[in-house]
Amino acid sequence: MAVAEFQDRPVNLLKTKNAVDLYSKVKDLPIIDYHCHLSPKEIYEDKPFSNIGEMWLAGDHYKWRLMRANNVDEYFITGSASWEEKFNAFIETVATAYGNPIQDWVALELEMFFGITLPLKAKNAKQIWDQANMQIIEKQLSPRKLIKMANVEYIATTDDPTDSLQWHKLLSEDKLFDVKCVPSFRVDNLLLAKEASFVEYIKKLADVSNINIVDLDSLEKAIVSRMDYFKSLGCKFSDVGIQGFPNRIANKEEANKVFISLLNGQKVSDSEYNGYLGYMYIFLGKEYKARNMVMQLHLAVTRNSNSKMLAQCGKDAGFDCVGEIIPIADLTRVLDTLNSLDSLPETIVYTLNPSMYYTLVTMCGAFRKVHVGISWWFCDHKRGMYETLQILTELSHIKSLVGMLTDSRSFLSYVRHDYYRQIVCDFLGGLCKEVDEDAIDVAKALCYTNAKDIIKEK
């Protein structure tokens, strides 16, 4: 296959014939999106979108953040401007966002879902708006249609343990939609025990589990009850993405005392909280292992940096940032404790701070079925993914990478898998002398089969 074949694409990262040949083997593979923030309610209701502005900007804080960096007024981001006004402000921003991955992603979105290859320029905004909207209306493009157009096979959303999962239940019963859509067990609110809302959250957990939570034993029973409910609806992945990481592990007696203090609204020291948090990581890990669930750890993030905008826009609106390095000794302590108890679940570890990758890869290599996750969030640009792949090949085995995820609230974001697949094939094509069965096997593993294998019930 010739390199020139892909030259006319709006985004072409394939530099060699080897890369093109490998890409031809993986580009049409189904997508397994094992970590995203799509709404199961929106997938079930499947309401057609009204326009490209809504599709692009209704909930995608990646794009919101880029617009703020370009000094766009909040009125055109999360404010009351019309969708067309927001769309125009975004096009003006992305037109000059040279080197930012969003520029590539948007070009791929227009190509994949609309066949539009016009340059992303303000002068083309009206034509892009009209062409895309005509297709949205004519084809009645909706969440399910976009998912099917992207060839998605599996979706794992992000769900709180107190969630009723009513939409997942309805989706599981819907015979007209053959894409598997399952919940993930996201435990941030369980672990953020020093938050002012924690006591109310535990009351909610008690209500949905029908267990009176008065101490650590009853808390654990409630958590297990919810975990089993999630599992009954196909849950395969857990997740946590809180700021920081515990630097010690308390025993159960100490953890119980701390939890009761928190439940009574009393203050606890940072050391007491860290010990309690460490205990909870061990407890949760053991329960994941018992249920063959994958533990995902999202590390080194600083949440809600701008308190004024947090009050105005709420969480997950583009005001998080890269956090401090998490000490490898703290991570190792948790993994080693679980491993010593024969209770270490299959684990994927991500970092938002790229300076952690070298040590993180070596730490993961000390334990079986503990994987480094692909470049996450602020790191999922070209350089970030090439660097992750480079470190992984130098210190570990390239086939240990589970694959790509979207981590997105946008139904158009599946182009990130194509972006990733091009990068994988370009990187691998530069390493292999020829595109033989081994090279093809590795490319397929990184783009599909590793993720496929990890979701299988064993």
Secondary structure as GFF3:
##gff-version 3
##sequence-region A 1 458
A	DSSP	three_ten_helix	3	6	.	.	.	ID=ss1
A	DSSP	alpha_helix	17	26	.	.	.	ID=ss2
A	DSSP	beta_strand	31	33	.	.	.	ID=ss3
A	DSSP	alpha_helix	40	45	.	.	.	ID=ss4
A	DSSP	alpha_helix	52	57	.	.	.	ID=ss5
A	DSSP	alpha_helix	61	69	.	.	.	ID=ss6
A	DSSP	three_ten_helix	74	76	.	.	.	ID=ss7
A	DSSP	alpha_helix	83	95	.	.	.	ID=ss8
A	DSSP	alpha_helix	101	114	.	.	.	ID=ss9
A	DSSP	three_ten_helix	122	124	.	.	.	ID=ss10
A	DSSP	alpha_helix	125	139	.	.	.	ID=ss11
A	DSSP	alpha_helix	143	149	.	.	.	ID=ss12
A	DSSP	beta_strand	152	156	.	.	.	ID=ss13
A	DSSP	alpha_helix	166	173	.	.	.	ID=ss14
A	DSSP	beta_strand	180	182	.	.	.	ID=ss15
A	DSSP	beta_strand	185	186	.	.	.	ID=ss16
A	DSSP	alpha_helix	188	191	.	.	.	ID=ss17
A	DSSP	alpha_helix	198	209	.	.	.	ID=ss18
A	DSSP	alpha_helix	216	232	.	.	.	ID=ss19
A	DSSP	beta_strand	237	240	.	.	.	ID=ss20
A	DSSP	alpha_helix	252	263	.	.	.	ID=ss21
A	DSSP	alpha_helix	270	290	.	.	.	ID=ss22
A	DSSP	beta_strand	294	299	.	.	.	ID=ss23
A	DSSP	beta_strand	301	302	.	.	.	ID=ss24
A	DSSP	alpha_helix	307	313	.	.	.	ID=ss25
A	DSSP	beta_strand	321	322	.	.	.	ID=ss26
A	DSSP	alpha_helix	328	340	.	.	.	ID=ss27
A	DSSP	beta_strand	347	351	.	.	.	ID=ss28
A	DSSP	three_ten_helix	354	356	.	.	.	ID=ss29
A	DSSP	alpha_helix	357	364	.	.	.	ID=ss30
A	DSSP	beta_strand	370	372	.	.	.	ID=ss31
A	DSSP	three_ten_helix	377	379	.	.	.	ID=ss32
A	DSSP	alpha_helix	382	395	.	.	.	ID=ss33
A	DSSP	three_ten_helix	398	400	.	.	.	ID=ss34
A	DSSP	alpha_helix	415	431	.	.	.	ID=ss35
A	DSSP	alpha_helix	437	444	.	.	.	ID=ss36
A	DSSP	pi_helix	445	449	.	.	.	ID=ss37
A	DSSP	alpha_helix	450	455	.	.	.	ID=ss38
###
